């Protein structure tokens, strides 16, 4: 048995052969005058060898999946990634909107606090408190005579009647329209 054949009984070790050994095997190839089947060794000793530069099949690919299955797996992965991103994204967007609403509310409350502080400062003056009591509550000092003048107001005119509003209930109007009567 030639060297290098003991560990590789089926002749598949050609890919692992160093370049120096390949040259030796190239010299041992059958001569031009002799047919390949008439070599000193018989065909039973050496099975047919596959070509070293064999093209890969187009359907093998990664994990031996066809292109349709690879596309389905890719689509499934994209869907899983989209779903895994959707929940945190939705949470982020809702919290961002809530934060904006809270900021708006905080700004409104700060304005209200400033107004109330200004009002508190105004009411710390006793003259202002007295003026408020007289205007809003009608208070008078002892010895003062209050006068209340009431200006007569003209009575408000009744609201204008809508067209077709002659005091007839709606169901009578509908019945009259069915019968063709005009009211």
Secondary structure as GFF3:
##gff-version 3
##sequence-region A 1 183
A	DSSP	three_ten_helix	13	16	.	.	.	ID=ss1
A	DSSP	alpha_helix	19	27	.	.	.	ID=ss2
A	DSSP	three_ten_helix	36	38	.	.	.	ID=ss3
A	DSSP	three_ten_helix	62	64	.	.	.	ID=ss4
A	DSSP	alpha_helix	67	123	.	.	.	ID=ss5
A	DSSP	alpha_helix	126	132	.	.	.	ID=ss6
A	DSSP	pi_helix	133	137	.	.	.	ID=ss7
A	DSSP	alpha_helix	170	179	.	.	.	ID=ss8
###
